[in-house]
Structure formats: C-alpha cells, structure tokens
Amino acid sequence: MTGQMESRFEGSVLGYIGYSIAAFLITICTFGIAFPWAEVMFRSWICRNTIINGKRLYFDGTGAQLFGSYIKWWFFTFITFGIYSFWLFNKMTHWRVKHTHFVE
C-alpha cells in the first residue's frame, strides 16, 4: 500500500442542525410532498462536506428525479397495505448511492 489517504467529514454541528431543521420544515409544511427536495438538499450538504481517500463527494440527484420514484414507492406501499415499506429503505439507499460521485 503506497500511502493512506485521508477520509473526513467537514460539516459543522450548526450546519447539520440548520439543514436538518430546514429539511424537516420543508417536509412538514408541504405534508410530505416536498420530501424529495428536502432529501436532496440534505444529501447534497452531506456530500459537499465528505472527503473519502482524499476525494470530495458530490451529489447530482434532483428533487424532480426523486419525486417520481417517491410517488411510486408510496403507491406500492399503500396498495400492499404497508408491506412494500420494507423495501423503501433499500430503494432510497440505492437512489442515494446512484447519485453520489467523486469530484474528479
């Protein structure tokens, strides 16, 4: 192994609190409809402040991209009487990872 690269998170506690409150308020005030945009805002902040092996992450997902999947996932959850909700965490994680990249 040639040399160990540094991995770190540079976000502050105040930044975390601010983005968490903003995402929460956006979601609550819109009765959950704007959750995809709140998620993208929060996830973008996390990625902008994360460095892995010396490379910064960036997030290229948009609320509009997530919105279609979000509606579909909740529809499936509703028609299966909640059974599909067990797949929601996996689907959301897949979407997050798909849109997370290294800055080149």
N, C-alpha and C positions, 0 to 999 in steps of 0.2 A: 504494500500500500504506500503510495507516494507521500501523501500528507493529508491530514484530516482537515476537511473544510468545515467552516463554522455554520451552525444552524441556530437560528434565534427568532424570537418574536419581539418586534419593536413597538407594538401598540401599548398605550398607556391605560391605566385603570380608568381615568376620566374619559378617555376616548371610548373604551368599552362600555362604560355606563351610558355615555351620551348616545352612542349608536344603538345600544340595547333599548333605551327608552324611546328613541325615535322610531325604531322598528316596531316596538310594542304599540305605540300610539297610532302609527300608520295602520297597523293591522286592526286594532280595536275600533278606531274611528270609522273604518270602512267595512266593519263587520266581517273582516277576513278577506274581502275581495282583493285588497291591495297587498295581501301577504307576499305574493311573488316579488313585488318591487321592494318590499321591506327586506326580504331574504337576500335579494341581490345587493342591496345597499350594505347590509351587514357582512355578507360573504366577501364583497369587494374590499371592505375595510380590513378584514382578517387577512386576505391575500396580500394586499398592499404592505402589510406590516410583518409578513412572514418571509424569512430567508432560510432556504434549505441548501446545505452544501455550498454556500456562497452565492446561490442564485435566488433572486426575488421571485415570488409568485405573482401572477396576475389572474384576474377572473374576467372572462369575456361573456358570461351569461347575461341575459337581459330579462327584465320582468315580463315582457311580452312573450319571450320564448318559454318561460316557465308557466305562464298563465294557462296556456292550452293544456299542458300536462296536468297542472293543478286541478283544473275543472274536471278533466277525465278521471283523475285519481279519486276525487271526491264523489263523482258519479258512480264509479265502480264500488266504492265503499258504501254508498247509500243503497244501491240495488242488491248488494250481498249482505245487507244488514250488519255491516261493520267488519265482516271477515276480511275484506280486501285491505283494511287498515294495517294488517300485519305486514303487508308489502310496501306500505308508504315510506317507511324509514329507508328501506333498501332503494326504492325508486328515487327518493330525494338525494340520497348519498351518491347514487350513480350519476344523477344530473349535475351535482356539485363537482364531482371529480372530472366529469367530461368537459367542464368549462373552466378548469383550473390548469394553468400552464406556467412554465418558467419564462421569465423575461430573457430574451436572447441578446 
